[in-house]
Structures are given as C-alpha cells and as structure tokens.
Amino acid sequence: MKTACLQPTFRAVLTAFRGLLLVVLASVCVTGCAGWAPWKDKEQMRRNEEKYGPTADQRIKTLKQQVKAAKGGSSESQLVFTQELIQQMLEEHDPRVRCAILQSAVDFDTPGALAICRGGLDDPNERVRTEACRGWRKRGGEEAVKLLSARYQSDPELDVRLESLRMLGDLQEKTSIPLLAKALEDHDPAVQYRAVMALKKVSGKDLGDDVNKWREWAADPNAKAKEWSVAEAFQQLF
C-alpha cells in the first residue's frame, strides 16, 4: 500500500523536474545561442567600430597590409608611407600597436623609419622601448651600439636595460666592450650575468660565468687570458 501511494508522487516530481530542465535549456538556447550567431557578432563589431573606431588587432592587421604594399612600391612611396607612420606612432595610444609600427619601420631605410626607431627608445611604455632595442639590433651599425649603450645607462626599467645589453651582445661590435665591462660592476647580479653573456659573444672568448674573470679580462683585453676549462670548474668545487 505504501509503495502504491508513493509511485504517483515520485512520477509527479520526475515530471516537474523534466519540465524545469526543458525551461532552463530553452532559456539558454534563446539567450546563449542568439549571442553565438555569427551574423550578430559581425553586426556588433561593425557598430563598435563605427562608435569607437577599429580595435588594436584591426589596426595591426591594416598596418601589415600597408607595409606589404609599401615594400612592393617605389622609393618615393616608401618615403611617403614611413612619413605617415610617424604620425600614426604619435597618435597611437595602444603600446601593442606602437610595437607593431616599430617592427614595420625597422625594415625601411628612410628618414621617417629612422626617426621612428630613434623615438621608440624614448617611448613612455617599457614594452615599446624594449621592442625598439630589438629593432636597433636588426638595424645594426655604430649608431645601434651608441643608442643601445645610452639606453642601458639611462632607462629606469631593469628589463629594458637587460634587453639593451643582450642586443649589444648580439651585435658583436667590439666598440661595445667598454660599456659591457662597466656593466660588470653593476650591483644587480642579473645585469652582471647579462654583461658576461654579451661579452662572450663580442669577444669570442669563454671564460665561464665568473664575473671576476671577466673583470680581469676587461681590464686588459689584449693580455693572454687563461681559458676557462671543465677541469678548473671541477677543482673549484673542492
């Protein structure tokens, strides 16, 4: 008797639960599926672009297309294009887009492109200044050594200073040795280590990672230095 009485009640609860589940699914479909509709996404993007202008990703995409067209154009068109890039750089508020402009300018040999690469080193955003250091590594030459050395000595951010040292190492210009030797005296171990790594590339020597050995070498680079060996490293452990 008890089982017979409970059966209708259980069926009623199960029926009610199924009904509630259908309501929830229907609600999700109405609200969620509508938001997933591609045509509505595109329409919303169009409205946002009209109201706020192109997004950073859209501006970068457009920039890449313009760069591709400019590279295939005449010298005069490249002059005009890189001059326009200067204005874009000055007006652009997003650091990511300014980094993209810098990357584009590096590939052009025009006064406008040079001005962007120089100005990028003084950008208020450290990410852009870091990208500018990489740009000068790509451009190379005496000016690159001069500007990267100045950036190491003046930048308030450690990451930018470290990147400038790394780029000096990649350039492998011996004129940077005095600056790298000075970096060995920095109080920050990270700077010392980066200076050692750079000196290995510039000098073509490998005295290990001992800062003092590199200080001795930097004091007289022409002296016959004792090369670092695995045996010597092993002996120092005991």
Residue frames as qw, qx, qy, qz and C-alpha x, y, z in Angstrom:
[[0.000, 0.885, 0.465, 0.000, 0.00, 0.00, 0.00],
 [0.297, -0.798, 0.093, 0.516, 2.79, 2.41, 0.89],
 [0.404, -0.154, 0.595, 0.677, 4.61, 1.70, -2.38],
 [0.224, 0.594, 0.684, 0.359, 1.47, 2.23, -4.37],
 [0.103, -0.933, -0.294, 0.182, 0.92, 5.57, -2.67],
 [0.380, -0.656, 0.273, 0.593, 4.49, 6.75, -3.29],
 [0.538, 0.183, 0.617, 0.545, 4.55, 5.94, -7.00],
 [0.225, 0.843, 0.415, 0.258, 2.26, 8.75, -8.15],
 [0.280, -0.931, 0.044, 0.229, 4.19, 11.25, -6.02],
 [0.568, -0.372, 0.490, 0.546, 7.56, 10.18, -7.47],
 [0.461, 0.442, 0.595, 0.488, 6.21, 10.39, -11.00],
 [0.033, 0.956, 0.287, 0.056, 4.91, 13.87, -10.32],
 [0.401, -0.793, 0.242, 0.389, 8.29, 15.02, -9.04],
 [0.573, -0.076, 0.598, 0.555, 10.07, 13.47, -12.03],
 [0.336, 0.701, 0.533, 0.335, 7.66, 15.15, -14.41],
 [0.127, -0.982, -0.096, 0.106, 8.15, 18.51, -12.72],
 [0.525, -0.573, 0.398, 0.486, 11.95, 18.11, -12.86],
 [0.530, 0.235, 0.612, 0.539, 11.86, 17.32, -16.57],
 [0.168, 0.881, 0.401, 0.185, 9.69, 20.37, -17.15],
 [0.305, -0.905, 0.109, 0.277, 12.11, 22.60, -15.25],
 [0.590, -0.278, 0.527, 0.545, 15.04, 21.19, -17.21],
 [0.436, 0.539, 0.567, 0.444, 13.32, 21.97, -20.51],
 [0.027, -0.978, -0.205, 0.000, 12.66, 25.54, -19.37],
 [0.457, -0.723, 0.308, 0.416, 16.34, 26.04, -18.45],
 [0.570, 0.017, 0.611, 0.549, 17.54, 24.59, -21.76],
 [0.301, 0.763, 0.491, 0.293, 15.13, 26.75, -23.69],
 [0.187, -0.967, -0.031, 0.171, 16.32, 29.85, -21.83],
 [0.528, -0.491, 0.464, 0.515, 19.98, 29.06, -22.56],
 [0.520, 0.317, 0.627, 0.485, 19.19, 28.48, -26.19],
 [0.159, 0.906, 0.368, 0.136, 17.31, 31.77, -26.51],
 [0.215, -0.953, 0.146, 0.154, 19.96, 33.91, -24.81],
 [0.555, -0.492, 0.553, 0.379, 23.18, 32.00, -25.47],
 [0.617, 0.286, 0.622, 0.388, 22.57, 30.76, -28.98],
 [0.273, 0.926, 0.248, 0.078, 21.50, 34.21, -30.08],
 [0.249, -0.888, 0.306, 0.235, 24.80, 35.58, -28.83],
 [0.602, -0.260, 0.653, 0.380, 26.68, 32.96, -30.82],
 [0.633, 0.673, 0.382, 0.028, 25.04, 33.87, -34.11],
 [0.596, -0.051, 0.255, 0.759, 27.93, 34.88, -36.45],
 [0.185, 0.621, 0.389, 0.655, 25.89, 37.50, -38.27],
 [0.374, -0.894, -0.218, -0.118, 25.00, 39.21, -34.99],
 [0.693, -0.468, 0.083, 0.542, 28.67, 39.14, -33.88],
 [0.468, 0.221, 0.342, 0.784, 29.72, 40.83, -37.11],
 [0.067, -0.797, -0.376, -0.468, 26.95, 43.38, -36.78],
 [0.550, -0.810, -0.127, 0.162, 28.02, 44.21, -33.25],
 [0.657, -0.228, 0.204, 0.689, 31.65, 44.53, -34.36],
 [0.291, 0.513, 0.385, 0.710, 30.57, 46.89, -37.13],
 [0.278, -0.880, -0.286, -0.259, 28.63, 49.04, -34.67],
 [0.663, -0.642, -0.001, 0.385, 31.54, 49.11, -32.23],
 [0.587, 0.052, 0.283, 0.757, 33.93, 50.12, -34.99],
 [0.087, 0.708, 0.357, 0.603, 31.65, 52.95, -36.04],
 [0.454, -0.863, -0.182, -0.125, 31.36, 54.14, -32.45],
 [0.626, -0.710, 0.218, 0.240, 34.88, 53.56, -31.12],
 [0.295, 0.764, -0.534, -0.211, 37.00, 53.07, -34.25],
 [0.818, 0.238, -0.523, -0.016, 39.00, 49.96, -35.25],
 [0.826, -0.557, 0.078, 0.039, 40.32, 47.74, -32.46],
 [0.266, -0.742, 0.571, 0.230, 44.05, 47.34, -31.82],
 [0.628, -0.015, 0.748, 0.214, 44.04, 43.99, -33.62],
 [0.551, 0.726, 0.406, 0.062, 42.28, 45.53, -36.60],
 [0.088, 0.960, -0.221, -0.147, 44.76, 48.41, -36.72],
 [0.439, -0.510, 0.697, 0.250, 47.68, 45.96, -36.63],
 [0.659, 0.304, 0.670, 0.159, 46.13, 43.90, -39.42],
 [0.403, 0.898, 0.173, -0.012, 45.66, 47.01, -41.55],
 [0.176, -0.859, 0.430, 0.214, 49.23, 48.09, -40.82],
 [0.599, -0.210, 0.725, 0.265, 50.61, 44.76, -42.03],
 [0.596, 0.602, 0.511, 0.146, 48.70, 45.12, -45.28],
 [0.173, 0.981, -0.053, -0.068, 50.02, 48.65, -45.75],
 [0.394, -0.671, 0.574, 0.255, 53.59, 47.53, -45.05],
 [0.672, 0.117, 0.686, 0.252, 53.34, 44.75, -47.59],
 [0.475, 0.808, 0.329, 0.117, 52.07, 47.19, -50.22],
 [0.055, -0.963, 0.228, 0.131, 54.75, 49.78, -49.39],
 [0.564, -0.443, 0.626, 0.305, 57.58, 47.25, -49.66],
 [0.608, 0.321, 0.644, 0.334, 56.44, 46.42, -53.16],
 [0.257, 0.936, 0.238, -0.035, 56.24, 50.08, -54.13],
 [0.540, 0.647, -0.122, 0.523, 58.74, 52.67, -55.29],
 [0.491, -0.050, -0.409, 0.768, 61.28, 54.50, -53.15],
 [0.136, -0.291, -0.011, -0.947, 59.10, 57.59, -53.22],
 [0.671, -0.426, -0.383, -0.470, 56.05, 55.69, -51.99],
 [0.736, -0.251, -0.514, 0.362, 58.13, 54.23, -49.16],
 [0.239, 0.133, -0.249, 0.929, 59.23, 57.72, -48.18],
 [0.417, -0.357, -0.157, -0.821, 55.62, 58.87, -48.05],
 [0.772, -0.338, -0.508, -0.177, 54.48, 55.77, -46.19],
 [0.642, -0.177, -0.495, 0.558, 57.12, 55.94, -43.46],
 [0.024, 0.220, -0.141, 0.965, 56.44, 59.65, -43.03],
 [0.610, -0.382, -0.282, -0.635, 52.78, 58.76, -42.42],
 [0.758, -0.227, -0.584, 0.181, 53.92, 56.11, -39.93],
 [0.279, 0.120, -0.421, 0.855, 55.46, 58.86, -37.80],
 [0.399, -0.271, 0.000, -0.876, 52.05, 60.48, -37.40],
 [0.802, -0.250, -0.468, -0.276, 50.47, 57.11, -36.60],
 [0.625, -0.034, -0.588, 0.511, 53.13, 56.50, -33.97],
 [0.042, 0.166, -0.307, 0.936, 52.46, 59.86, -32.35],
 [0.557, -0.208, -0.093, -0.799, 48.69, 59.40, -32.31],
 [0.728, -0.108, -0.662, -0.138, 48.58, 55.71, -31.32],
 [0.466, -0.612, 0.344, -0.539, 47.62, 55.13, -27.67],
 [0.972, -0.177, 0.094, -0.125, 47.97, 51.32, -27.59],
 [0.305, -0.689, 0.629, 0.189, 51.54, 50.08, -26.87],
 [0.720, 0.085, 0.675, 0.139, 50.93, 46.88, -28.86],
 [0.577, 0.765, 0.270, 0.093, 50.20, 48.87, -31.99],
 [0.012, 0.938, -0.338, -0.078, 53.20, 51.14, -31.42],
 [0.574, -0.392, 0.695, 0.187, 55.35, 48.00, -31.17],
 [0.703, 0.421, 0.552, 0.153, 53.92, 46.84, -34.50],
 [0.334, 0.942, -0.004, -0.001, 54.73, 50.22, -36.06],
 [0.286, -0.775, 0.545, 0.142, 58.29, 49.95, -34.77],
 [0.690, -0.063, 0.697, 0.183, 58.68, 46.45, -36.18],
 [0.612, 0.689, 0.373, 0.109, 57.47, 47.76, -39.54],
 [0.108, 0.976, -0.171, -0.074, 59.76, 50.80, -39.55],
 [0.575, -0.539, 0.559, 0.257, 62.88, 48.68, -38.99],
 [0.706, 0.217, 0.605, 0.298, 62.54, 47.18, -42.47],
 [0.411, 0.858, 0.230, 0.206, 62.63, 50.56, -44.25],
 [0.594, -0.175, 0.024, 0.785, 65.70, 52.64, -44.98],
 [0.093, 0.738, 0.315, 0.590, 64.14, 56.08, -44.93],
 [0.077, 0.337, -0.376, 0.860, 64.44, 59.17, -42.71],
 [0.636, -0.373, -0.046, -0.674, 60.93, 58.57, -41.40],
 [0.911, -0.154, -0.384, -0.009, 61.69, 54.98, -40.42],
 [0.544, 0.206, -0.469, 0.664, 64.92, 56.06, -38.74],
 [0.207, -0.413, 0.218, -0.860, 63.06, 58.71, -36.74],
 [0.818, -0.333, -0.181, -0.432, 60.56, 56.10, -35.50],
 [0.860, -0.023, -0.431, 0.273, 63.33, 53.74, -34.43],
 [0.303, 0.287, -0.406, 0.813, 65.13, 56.51, -32.56],
 [0.411, -0.393, 0.089, -0.818, 61.97, 57.84, -30.95],
 [0.835, -0.247, -0.431, -0.238, 60.87, 54.37, -29.88],
 [0.606, 0.057, -0.578, 0.543, 63.76, 54.23, -27.42],
 [0.004, 0.081, -0.382, 0.921, 62.19, 57.12, -25.51],
 [0.482, -0.401, -0.561, -0.541, 58.61, 55.83, -25.62],
 [0.419, -0.481, 0.389, -0.665, 56.79, 56.17, -22.26],
 [0.942, -0.136, 0.086, -0.294, 55.95, 52.45, -22.33],
 [0.384, -0.579, 0.709, 0.121, 58.73, 50.00, -21.42],
 [0.769, 0.227, 0.596, 0.045, 57.35, 47.36, -23.78],
 [0.553, 0.828, 0.080, 0.041, 57.80, 49.72, -26.71],
 [0.065, -0.867, 0.494, 0.031, 61.31, 50.70, -25.59],
 [0.650, -0.263, 0.708, 0.076, 62.21, 47.02, -25.37],
 [0.738, 0.514, 0.429, 0.084, 60.94, 46.49, -28.91],
 [0.286, 0.942, -0.175, -0.015, 63.00, 49.48, -30.04],
 [0.390, -0.640, 0.653, 0.114, 66.14, 47.83, -28.61],
 [0.719, 0.110, 0.673, 0.132, 65.40, 44.76, -30.70],
 [0.553, 0.808, 0.200, -0.008, 64.85, 46.95, -33.71],
 [0.052, 0.908, -0.409, -0.077, 68.30, 48.51, -33.37],
 [0.603, -0.317, 0.717, 0.146, 69.84, 45.08, -33.10],
 [0.699, 0.465, 0.529, 0.125, 68.32, 44.40, -36.53],
 [0.343, 0.939, -0.019, 0.011, 69.45, 47.72, -37.98],
 [0.858, -0.125, 0.025, 0.497, 72.97, 47.36, -36.58],
 [0.416, 0.688, -0.010, 0.594, 75.91, 49.69, -37.12],
 [0.358, 0.131, -0.428, 0.819, 77.73, 52.20, -34.97],
 [0.350, -0.363, 0.020, -0.863, 74.59, 54.14, -34.18],
 [0.803, -0.323, -0.431, -0.254, 72.97, 50.97, -32.81],
 [0.669, -0.087, -0.508, 0.535, 75.87, 50.49, -30.38],
 [0.098, 0.224, -0.223, 0.944, 75.69, 54.12, -29.32],
 [0.524, -0.347, -0.142, -0.765, 71.92, 54.17, -28.76],
 [0.830, -0.277, -0.478, -0.077, 71.75, 50.81, -27.02],
 [0.538, 0.021, -0.487, 0.688, 74.60, 51.81, -24.73],
 [0.129, -0.261, 0.145, -0.946, 72.79, 55.02, -23.85],
 [0.695, -0.342, -0.323, -0.544, 69.57, 53.12, -23.21],
 [0.752, -0.175, -0.575, 0.271, 71.33, 50.76, -20.81],
 [0.364, 0.036, -0.402, 0.840, 72.72, 53.68, -18.84],
 [0.176, -0.119, 0.085, -0.973, 69.56, 55.78, -18.70],
 [0.545, -0.311, -0.573, -0.527, 66.49, 53.56, -18.70],
 [0.415, -0.423, 0.470, -0.654, 64.61, 53.37, -15.39],
 [0.927, -0.054, 0.102, -0.358, 63.33, 49.83, -16.05],
 [0.482, -0.470, 0.729, 0.126, 65.61, 46.86, -15.43],
 [0.758, 0.303, 0.576, 0.044, 64.04, 44.74, -18.18],
 [0.503, 0.864, 0.015, 0.007, 64.82, 47.38, -20.81],
 [0.127, -0.824, 0.549, 0.050, 68.41, 47.71, -19.57],
 [0.650, -0.200, 0.730, 0.069, 68.87, 43.95, -19.70],
 [0.727, 0.554, 0.405, 0.035, 67.47, 43.82, -23.23],
 [0.283, 0.930, -0.229, -0.053, 69.82, 46.57, -24.38],
 [0.336, -0.617, 0.707, 0.083, 72.78, 44.55, -23.09],
 [0.730, 0.125, 0.671, 0.037, 71.53, 41.41, -24.79],
 [0.608, 0.772, 0.184, -0.005, 71.17, 43.27, -28.09],
 [0.022, 0.880, -0.466, -0.091, 74.69, 44.68, -27.74],
 [0.553, -0.322, 0.763, 0.092, 75.94, 41.12, -27.39],
 [0.722, 0.444, 0.531, 0.018, 74.05, 40.04, -30.50],
 [0.382, 0.912, -0.098, -0.112, 75.59, 42.89, -32.50],
 [0.894, -0.118, 0.132, 0.412, 79.07, 41.57, -31.66],
 [0.342, 0.835, -0.079, 0.423, 80.64, 45.01, -32.10],
 [0.696, -0.104, -0.392, 0.593, 83.90, 45.35, -30.18],
 [0.055, 0.449, -0.091, 0.887, 83.21, 49.04, -29.62],
 [0.631, -0.572, -0.201, -0.484, 80.65, 47.96, -27.02],
 [0.740, -0.059, -0.563, 0.364, 83.27, 46.25, -24.80],
 [0.151, 0.224, -0.416, 0.869, 83.94, 49.30, -22.56],
 [0.548, -0.292, -0.003, -0.784, 80.23, 49.64, -21.82],
 [0.875, -0.163, -0.422, -0.171, 79.83, 45.92, -21.17],
 [0.567, 0.110, -0.572, 0.582, 82.87, 45.99, -18.89],
 [0.159, -0.282, 0.292, -0.900, 81.23, 48.80, -16.93],
 [0.747, -0.253, -0.232, -0.569, 78.07, 46.70, -16.63],
 [0.721, -0.006, -0.655, 0.226, 80.12, 44.03, -14.85],
 [0.212, 0.098, -0.532, 0.814, 80.38, 46.45, -11.92],
 [0.484, -0.405, -0.222, -0.744, 76.61, 46.88, -11.59],
 [0.311, -0.274, 0.710, -0.569, 75.21, 45.95, -8.18],
 [0.829, 0.125, 0.185, -0.513, 72.46, 43.81, -9.75],
 [0.509, -0.241, 0.805, 0.184, 73.54, 40.19, -10.41],
 [0.653, 0.554, 0.515, -0.035, 71.13, 40.00, -13.35],
 [0.322, 0.924, -0.156, -0.135, 72.94, 42.87, -15.06],
 [0.279, -0.642, 0.697, 0.159, 76.32, 41.29, -14.34],
 [0.643, 0.077, 0.758, 0.074, 75.20, 37.98, -15.81],
 [0.592, 0.743, 0.308, -0.047, 73.78, 39.63, -18.94],
 [0.099, 0.903, -0.381, -0.170, 77.02, 41.57, -19.38],
 [0.458, -0.390, 0.783, 0.157, 79.00, 38.33, -19.16],
 [0.670, 0.384, 0.635, 0.030, 76.77, 36.68, -21.77],
 [0.426, 0.898, 0.051, -0.102, 77.20, 39.67, -24.07],
 [0.123, -0.800, 0.558, 0.182, 80.98, 39.73, -23.64],
 [0.658, -0.083, 0.735, 0.141, 81.20, 36.08, -24.60],
 [0.627, 0.639, 0.438, 0.085, 79.61, 36.93, -27.95],
 [0.210, 0.970, -0.113, -0.056, 81.51, 40.15, -28.55],
 [0.244, -0.747, 0.609, 0.108, 84.96, 38.86, -27.54],
 [0.790, 0.325, -0.487, -0.184, 84.63, 35.35, -28.93],
 [0.208, 0.338, -0.824, 0.404, 86.05, 34.03, -25.65],
 [0.745, -0.456, -0.363, -0.324, 84.54, 31.83, -23.00],
 [0.169, 0.406, -0.663, 0.606, 85.93, 32.47, -19.54],
 [0.267, -0.348, -0.865, 0.243, 82.96, 30.85, -17.88],
 [0.233, -0.781, -0.440, -0.378, 80.39, 32.74, -15.82],
 [0.569, -0.491, -0.294, 0.590, 82.77, 34.07, -13.17],
 [0.124, 0.974, 0.168, 0.090, 82.31, 37.86, -13.18],
 [0.433, -0.796, 0.295, 0.304, 85.75, 38.43, -11.66],
 [0.653, -0.030, 0.563, 0.506, 87.48, 36.60, -14.51],
 [0.379, 0.711, 0.445, 0.391, 85.70, 38.83, -16.99],
 [0.180, -0.980, -0.011, 0.088, 86.64, 41.89, -14.99],
 [0.577, -0.509, 0.446, 0.457, 90.29, 40.85, -15.19],
 [0.559, 0.296, 0.585, 0.508, 89.97, 40.31, -18.92],
 [0.175, 0.898, 0.352, 0.197, 88.17, 43.62, -19.49],
 [0.363, -0.861, 0.129, 0.331, 90.94, 45.46, -17.64],
 [0.073, -0.611, 0.634, 0.468, 93.38, 44.27, -20.31],
 [0.861, 0.347, 0.206, -0.310, 91.64, 42.53, -23.24],
 [0.596, 0.673, -0.437, -0.043, 94.92, 42.17, -25.13],
 [0.270, -0.532, 0.776, -0.203, 96.57, 40.16, -22.35],
 [0.481, 0.092, -0.844, -0.218, 96.77, 36.42, -22.82],
 [0.641, -0.329, 0.258, -0.644, 93.82, 35.23, -20.80],
 [0.124, -0.147, 0.975, -0.114, 93.67, 31.84, -19.17],
 [0.528, -0.114, -0.538, -0.647, 90.85, 29.98, -20.85],
 [0.644, -0.231, 0.448, -0.576, 88.18, 28.51, -18.65],
 [0.403, 0.190, -0.873, -0.198, 88.16, 24.72, -18.55],
 [0.792, -0.357, -0.343, -0.358, 85.90, 22.00, -17.22],
 [0.730, -0.057, -0.523, 0.436, 88.80, 20.70, -15.09],
 [0.146, 0.225, -0.327, 0.906, 89.21, 24.09, -13.43],
 [0.547, -0.361, -0.113, -0.747, 85.50, 24.30, -12.72],
 [0.852, -0.228, -0.469, -0.056, 85.59, 20.82, -11.18],
 [0.558, 0.082, -0.500, 0.657, 88.57, 21.71, -8.97],
 [0.109, -0.344, 0.189, -0.913, 86.77, 24.75, -7.56],
 [0.719, -0.400, -0.333, -0.461, 84.04, 22.52, -6.17],
 [0.858, -0.291, -0.351, 0.235, 86.52, 21.06, -3.63]]
